[in-house]
């Protein structure tokens, strides 16, 4: 049972957390029952008819000496880790493929190069593959900050270079190796990469790189050309020029052969199937090859070209209908690993205990939500009294805890627990894929979505770029939509001149992700951090789930509105939005002016020192760094609105405002427990850009030029919302925004 549980060990996070390991340096303290290392060949293997020595298994006390010379790409693994076992044959085949490759040709050849010469792969690049067992040599793994398995680290001449953070497919590994080899010997690698074999293969592909064929604008012709070269039994007839582009049922643009793109590369032999797509009344037919090798080649080529045309390569979809009975499925450690961890299915799961009051309150809404999601999304539940180890591995610290899982990754649900809130999140989770849009579709989306992330791509955008984009969708659920486009009209509107490019459109106002290097565009954490800073609307609705983020550390212009009069409500929101835009523009101008004044002051010092020929003063003047930022320049201001009817009691108790007497605006400073509700003339602040913009500068000045009111003694935001306490309103009711909406039993 212990190996099985360790194999899961937070596999929901795509990696297995490193557990306790022996401390004795270099000691091979492997338990007697430990299996042999999963990634290593103990005897010589054969690839393309060439004998290949065993993949280097580094001993702990030899690590520093082993990696001292050349480039070393090291896999840190555990023999108990399920992911490590799954990736072992891929790692071995990757090593064999490159070890026997001809560096002067950039591909594996059938002849036998002298593997001891300077023209062999290792001789030419001095690049090596190796593995290290973290169960046997845990001290080495700790020294190198390895806390999850498998981890892949690159070293050069004994010094750490970087951590590999890409995908775990053969193509992903090969793409990274090609990038490193190109850095070692610029110009030595094929521009389009190399064709890699499948994991476990004993023979590499010959011929030119596959990606170069995907560059053909007519992908059907490219596939046919490849089939002709390899003598495939099935061919893909070329569609008539100008008619090979179709649109599938989801609105993605792609080649006529898009139905084949999602097929597994290692498809079994089967009779040829014809996929038909129509475009303007014309049909393009594609025959699926019968032979396995041709199927893999053609499918990969079509998938590559389809990705370039905007449709990402999705994993094979499960055939079973999700949640067929509309029930929340009880999960144990064993069933969780089978149904959630080791599958690509999406699951919405609550972790609970029967004695928890919050869990009991959630139960009927959870059951009804499961019924509503019948046939659309799997719903599950884990009883932490019955499966304590599973809940511990999932880092459940309070009850209930709710996660959304997909493809081995997860995101926590922190919203309200009403039926409507749960269904709303589940609906967004089901519809969270990256869709292709053109200018017209984007315009329609802007009418309903306040925040839209837009990914601009062109013909040179690779499948790795699209894979990195897909990974972001899980974290965006419930926050914003993300789409992709190659529309010239949208590129012209947003002034896009380099591809790929990522921006966010908030009410039509763009903000750009400025890191343009391919490595930065694929850096999940870096991109997500930027997204989190801009994924709120310009004027969001203040709710229990976002109140802390909006209110803490900022001045907040809070419109207290009512939906009773739709026209007045829309007009008030429009005024708040216009006030926010004008304030942002004004603050940007003031910041730029302040920065320019500092630069001018520095230049005056330099010129004065030059006139006096004072070298010391000149050096001091030139060393002045203008490091002012907009955040440093002025304390931030957020804009938001709140439903004055729904949160009537909280607003009346905290700010003394009754929305039935008219819509109002307050300026709140939560950090100092104070707020302003009147203008300089003594009138109430109302939803008007004039009223707001005349008052706001007087509030944010230092010291404020208007007298504030205090909120001390009234319910306010607390840093911890995990425990209920007298004096705080309940967030799951209508009494207050800033309380225990996410109440959990510890």
N, C-alpha and C positions, 0 to 999 in steps of 0.2 A: 504493500500500500504506500510505503514511504516514497519509493522511486516514482510511483504514479503521481503522487501529489506534488513532488518536487518538479516533475516534468511540466506540470501545469504552471505552478509558481508565478502567477501574474502573467501568463501567456496572453491574457487579454490586452496587455500593453505591448504585444508583439515581441517582447524579449522576456527572458527568464531572469528574475532578480538573483543576484549572487548571494548564496547563503553563507553560513559560517564555514571557514576554511582553515586548514592547519596553519600554524604560525611559523613553524620551523622553516627557515629559508632553505629552499632547494630540496627539502626532504620529500621524497615520494610517498607521502602518507596517504596512500589510496586505501580505502576499506577493502577487506578481503573479498567482498562481493562486488567490488566495482568492476564494470565491464571494461573491455579494452577500449582505448580511445577510438571514437567513432569516425574520425576524419582521416585516418592514416592507413596507407598501404604498408604492410609489414614486409612484403617481398617486392621484387621488381615487377612492374606491370608493363603492359605493351600498348602503345598508341601509334596508329599509322605504321605498324610493323616495327617500331623502334622501342627498345627496352628503356623503361623510365625508372630511375632509382626512386626509393620511397620518399614521399613528401616529408620534409624536415620536421621532426617532432622535437621541439626545443626543450631541453631539461632546464629546470629552474636556475641552477647555479651556473649554467652556461649561457644564459640569455644575453647578457651584456656583451660577452665575447662573440657570440654568434652573429649579432646584428651590427658588429663594429664596422664591417666593410660593405659598402654598396647599399642598395635599396632592399628593404625587407618588408613584405606585407604579411602581417602576422594575424592569424585568427585565434582569439582567446575563446575557449569553449569549455563546456562541462559535458562529460560523458553521460550524464543523466538528463540533459536538456533535450526536449523533444524537437525544438527548432534546430539545435545543433545536429541532431541525428538526421533531420530532413535535409539539411544543407550540405552534409558531409560528401555525398557523391558528386554534387555540383562543384564543390571546392577541389576535390581530387581531379575531376575532369578538366577544370580550368587550369590547374597546375600542369597536367599532362599535355594539354593543348598548347600552352605557351612554351613549355620546356622543349617540345619537339618542333616548334615553329621555326621558320626560316626568317630571320629579322630583315634580310635584304629584300624579301618578297612581301613581308607583312602577312603571311598566311601559312597554314600548315601544308606541307608538301609530302608527296608520296615517296620521294627519294630519301636517302639517309644522309643528312648533313653531319659533319664532324662535330659532335656535341662538345668536344674538348677544345675546339678552335676559338679564336677571337670572334669568328663570325657566327658562332652559335648564339642562341637567345641569351643565355646567362653571361656568356663572354662579351657579347655586344652591349647589353644594357646593364649588366651587373645587377639584375633585378631578381629577387628570390621570393618564393612562397614558403610559409612555415605555419605551424600551429603550436599552441601551448595549452596544456590541460590545467584549468584553474582549480580543479578539485585536488590535483596532486601538488600544484605549486601556487597555492592561494596567495602567498606573500608577494610573489612577483606580480600577480594580477592587481593586488591592492596598490603596490608601488606605482603601477601604471594607470591607476584610477579606473580600473575595469570593474564595474558593479552590475553588469548585465551580460547575458550570453545570447547568441554569439556577438562578440565585438571585434571589429577589424581595424587595426592600427597600422599606419605606414611609418617606417623609420628610414633615415638616411645616415649612414656612417655612425650608427649608434644613437642618433638624436631623433626624438619624436618629430614627425612632420605634420600629420593630420589624422583625424578619425574619419573613417568611411561612414557616410550617413545615407547612402543611396539605397536602391531597391535590392532585393535578394534573389533576383533572377540572373541567369547566366548572361543575358544581354547587358544587365546593369553592371555586373562585375567587370565584364569585358570592356564596356565603355569607360569605366574608371581606369582600368589597367592601360588602355590605349591613351588616355589623357596623361597618365604619369609617364608612360614611355615616350610620348611626344615631348614632354618637358625635358626628359633625359637626353634625347637625341632629336632635336627639332627637325621636322621635315622627313623623318624616317618612317612614319606610320601612314597607312592609307587614309585619305581624307575622310572617307565614309565608314571607317572602322573595318572590322573583320567579321567573317561569318563563323560563329561559334557552334560547336556541337551541342547536343542535348546531354544532360547529366547522365553519366554512366556509359557514354559512347566510347568506343575504342578506335574510332576513325573520324578524322576531321573532314569538313567539307573542303572541296577544292573550288577553283574558280574565283571570280571577283567577289568583293564584298557584297552582301545582299542589299545593304542600304543604297548602294550606288544605283541599283536597278529601280529602287523605289523613287528615284528622282525623276523618272519618266513622268511627264505630265499625263500621259495616257497610261494608267496603271494596268489596264487589261492587257495592253500591248506588252508592258514590262513583264507581266506574269507569263504571257505566251512565249516571250523570248526566252525566259528562264526554263520553261518546260521543254522548248525545242532543244536547248543546250543539253539538258539532262536526259532527254529521251523519254519524257514522262508519258504515261498512258493517256492521261486526260489533258486537255488543253482548254485555255480560256479564250474564246473568240474575242477579238478586239471589237469594241463598240465603235460605231461610226463616229468619226471625229466631230466634236462639238456636241455629241449627245451622250457622252459617257458620265456626265454628272447627274446625280439624282438626289432627291431629298427623302430621307426615310420617315417613318411614322412619328418620330420624336422631334422632327425638325432639324436634325443634324445634316450638315452638308457632307457629302462624301462621294466616292466613286460608285459606279453601278454595282460593284461587287461588295458593297458594305455588309451584306448578310454573312459573308465569309469571315469578316474581320474578327468576330468574337469566337470563331471556332478554335479549339485547342490546336496548338502547333503540332502536337504528336497525335493527330487524329488516326483512328483505326481505319483499316481498309474498308471501303464501302462503295456501293454503286454510285456512279456520278449523279449528283443532284444539280438541278438547275434553279438558280435564284433569279427572280425577275423583279425589276423595279421600273416604274414608268416615270417619264419626264416629258411633259407636253405631248402626251399621246404616244410617244415612241418607247419601245421596250428594249432593254439591253439584257442579254442573257449571259450568264456565267456558268460554265460547267465545272463542278468540283472534281479535281483529279482523283483517280482511284488509288494510285500507289502512295504509300505512307510518306516517303521522302518528298515526293512532289507536293503532297498535301501540305506538309509542314512548310516547305519553301514558299509555295503560292500564298498560303494563309498569312505567313509572316510579311511577305511583300505587300499584300493587300492591307493588312493591319497597319503597317508603317505608313502607307500612303493615306489611309483613312484617317489616321491620327493627324497627319499633316493638314488634312482638310477639315479639321475641327472636331472629329469624334474620337475621344480617347479610347484606348484599348481597355475594355472592362474585363475583369475575370469572368470565367464561365459562370453563368447564372444558374442557380439551383432550379431544378425542374419542379420541385414540390411547391404547392401553393402555401404561402406563409399563413400561419394562424388559421387553419381551415375550419376550426370549430368555434372561433371567437372566444377562446378561454385563455386565462393566464396559466402557463404551464409551470408546475412546481419543478425545480431543478435541484439536483444533487451535484456533488463534486464530479461524479462520473458522467452524468448526462450533460452537465455544463461544459465539460471539456469536449464532448462529442458534438453537441449542438451549437455551441457558441464559439469556443476557442478555436476549434479545428475546422471551422466553416467560414464561408464568405457571407452567410446570412446576416441580416440585421435583426437585432433583438433590443427590446425595451424592457429592462429588468429592475425590479425593486428588491432590496435586501432588507429584511424585517425580522422582528421577533414577535411572537403572539401576545406577549404581555405589555407591549408598548402602546400607550394611549394614542400617540400620533399615527402609529401603524393601523390601529383599529379604525381610526377616523378616515384614513386613506382607503381602506379595503373596499368599500362599495364603489367609490369612484374608479378605483383601479380595475375592478371587475367589469364595470360598465364601459370603461375605455377599451378594454380587451375585446368586448363584444363589438364596439364600434369599428375596431380595426380588423375585423374578420376578413381574411383573404388579402390583407394589405401589409401587415407588420406583425412579426412574432412578438408576443408578450410573455414574460416569464417572471418568476418570483423565487427567491432563495430564503428559506427559513434558517436564520443564523444560529438558532439553538440546535438545530439538527446538523448543520454544516458549518461549524465554527471555523475550521481551517480554511475553507473556501472564502468566507467573509474576511478573515484576517488577511489572506493573500490579496484580496481585492481592496484592502485598506479601508474597510468599512469601520468608521469610528463612532457612528451614531445611527439611530434608526428613526424613520426609514431613510435609506440612501438609494437613490435611483440613478442608474447608468443607462446610456444608449451605447450598444456594442455594434461594431461592423468590421468584418475582416480582421479580427484580432486587435482592433483598437477601440477606444472608448472615450466617452465624454460624459461628465456628470450633469444631471438635470438639477438646476437650482431654482426653478420657477415655483409658482404657486401650485397647490395640489387639488384645485377644483377640477371637476370633470372637463370643463371647457378648456382649461389651461393645459391639461394632459393631452387632450385630443389635438389641440393646436400645435403642440410640440411634435407629437407623433406624425401629424400631417406634414409638417415641415421636414421631418426626418426622412419620410418616404420620398419626398420631392426635393432632395438635397443634391442631386447630381449636377454637374456643370453642363449647362445647355448652351447650344450655339444660337446666337441671335444675329439678325441683320439690323439695319437702321430702323425699319418699320417695327419689328418685334421689340426692339429696345425702347422705342418711343411708347409703345403700349405698356411695357413693363414699368416705365417711369410713372405712369398714372396710378399705379397701385403700390409700388415699392419706393420707400424713401431713401434707402441705401442699397446701392448695387455695385459690387466689385466687377470690373471688366478686365478681362485678359485679352490683349491684342496679340495675335500670332500671324505668321506668314509662312511661306512654303519652306523656310529653313528651320522652323521650329520642330524640335525632335520629340520622340515619344517619351524621353526622360522628362522633358519640360511638362508635357501633359500629365505624366504620372505624378510629378510634384504638385501640380495644380489639383488633381483629384484628391490628394491627401489632405488638402485644406478644408474640404467640404464638411468633414465631421465637426470641426471646431466652430464652423459658421452657423450650424443649425440653431435656429431661434434668434439669430442676430441679423443676418443679411443674406441676400442672394449673391451668387457668383455666376457669371456667364463668360463665354469666350466668343471672339469674333475676329474676322479678317475683313470686315466691311470697310471699303475705302471711304464711304460717307462718314462713318463713325470715327475713323482715323483722322479725317479732315476736321471733324467737329472738335475733337479733343487734342488736335495738333500732335499726333503721334508720328514720329519720324524714325524711331528705332524699334525693333521687334526682337523678342517678345517684350511687352510692356504691361504693367499692372497699375490700375488706378481705381479709385473709388469715386462714384458719383453720388453726392448727397444733395438731393433736391436740385440736380442738374449742375451742381458746383463740383468740379473735379479736384481731387488731391492725388498726387502721384507717389508711387513707391520708387524712390530715386536710385536704388541699387540696381544697376543694369547688367552687371557681369552674370554669365550663366550660372556660376556657382552661387551667387547671391539670390538669383531668381529661384533656385532649387533649395535654398536654405529654409527648411520648414519653420524653425523657431524664429528666425529673423523676419520672415514674411508674416507669420502669425502675430508677432509682437506689434508690427506696424498695423496690421488689420485691427487688432484690439484697440488701438489708439484712435481709430477713425470709424469704427463700425456703428457708432450711435448716430441717429439722425441729428440734423442741426438743432431741431426742437423736438426731443422725444417726449413721450408721455411718461410721467413719473409713476412707477409701479413699485410694488414691494420688492421685486427681484432686481431692479436697477437703482433703487433709491440711494444706497451707499455709494455706488460708483459716481453718481451724478452729484450728490450733495456734499460729500466730504472733500475738504481741501480746496473748495472753489466758492466763489460767489455764484449764486444761482438766481437768475431771473425766472421766477415761477409764475406762470399764468394760471389763475384759478378759474376754470371755464365750466360751462354747462352745455350739454347737448340738447337741452329742451327746445332751443331755437336753432335749427340747423344752419340757417343763413348767418346768424350772429356768431355761431360757433366757428364756422369756416372763416369768416372775416377776422375774428380774433386770432385764430391760428396763423392766418396769413400775415397779420400785423406783427405777431411774435417772430415769425420767420424772417420778415423783412428787417425787423430791428436787429436780429441776430446777424444777418448778412452785413448790414451797414456797420455794426459794431466790429465785426471781424475785419472788415476792410479798413476801418479807421485805425484799429490797433496795429494792423500790419503796416500801414503808412507811418504811424508814429514810431514803431520799432525800427523801420528802415531809416527814418530821419535820425533817430538817436544813434544808430549804428554808424551812419554817415558822419555825424558830428564827431564821434570818437575817432573815426578814420582820418578826418580832416585835422583833428588835434594831433594825432600821431605824425601826420605829414608835416605840420608846422614845426614840430620838434625836430624832425629830420632836417628840414631846410635851415632852421636856425643853427643847428649843430654844424652843418656844412658851411654856412656863411662864416662861422667862427673858427672853422677848421678844428673843431673839438672832437677828436676821434672817440674819446670815451663817451661823451654825450651822444654821439652818433650811434655807437653800438647800443647804448641803452634805449635810444628812441626806436631803433629798428627791432629791438627785442620785445617791444610792447606787443602783446597779443590781444586782439579784439575778440573776446570770447563771449560777448553778450548773446543771449538767445531770447526768443520771444517769451519763454516761460520765466526767465530771469527778469525780463523787462517789466512785467506786470503780472500780478496774480491772476490766474485764469478765471474766466467767466463762462458759465454754462447757461444755456437757456432750456427750459422745459415747461410742460403744462401738466395739470392734474385735473381729474374729474372732480369738480367741487361737490357734486351730488353724492357720488359713491363714497368719497372720503370726507363727508360733511362733518362728522363728529371730531375727527382728528384735526381738521382745519380750524374748527371753532375753538377747540380746547388749546391748540398750539398758537394760533395766530389771531384768534378772535374774529374770524371772517365767516360770514354767512353768505354763500353764493346766491341765495334766493333774492338778496338785495342788490344783485348786480355783479358782473364779472370783475375780478380784481387782479392785480399783479403785486407780488412782494419780491424783494431782493433779499435773499437769505445768506447768512454767513454762518454755516453750521459749526465750524471750528471754534468760533467765539460765542456761540449761543446767542446770536442777535439777528435782527432782521429790520428792514425798512419797508413801510407800506404807504408813505406819503411823499409827495414832491416837495420842492423847495418852497412852493406857495402854500403848502399845507393841505392840498387836495390829495385824494387817494390816487395811487398809481393805477392806471387802467390799461387794458390791452391796446395800446396805441404806440407806434414807433416814436412819436414825438414825446409822449409822456415818459417812455422808458429811456430814451437816449438823452433826454435832458437831465434825468435823475441819476442814471448809472455812473457818470463820471464823478459826481459829488460823493457817491457811496464808496467807490474804489480808491479815492484819493487817500493820501496818508498825511495826517489823520482824516477820517471822513468828515465832510463838511455838512452832513446831516446827522441829526441825533437818532440813534437806533433804538429799537425796543428789544427787550430781552425775552428769550425763550426758556430761561432757567426755571425749573420746576414743572416744565411741561415735557411730554414724551419727545425724545430726540433720538437720533441715530446712535446706535451702539456698535462698537467694533465686533462684538460677539453676539450673534443672533441665535445661538444654539439653545439657550435656556429661557424659559418663560419666567417672568418676575412681576410681582405686583407693581403697578405704576406704569406698565408698558401695555399698549394696546395689542390685541391679537391681529396678526397680519392676515390670517386666513379668514377673517371676517371683514366687516366694513368699518371697523373702529379706528384703524390707524395704519399708516404706511410703514412706520419705522419701528417694527417690533419683531415678533417671532414667526414670520411666515415660513421659515425653513426650520421650524422647531423639530428637534430630534431628541430622542431618549438616549442618554449616554450609555 
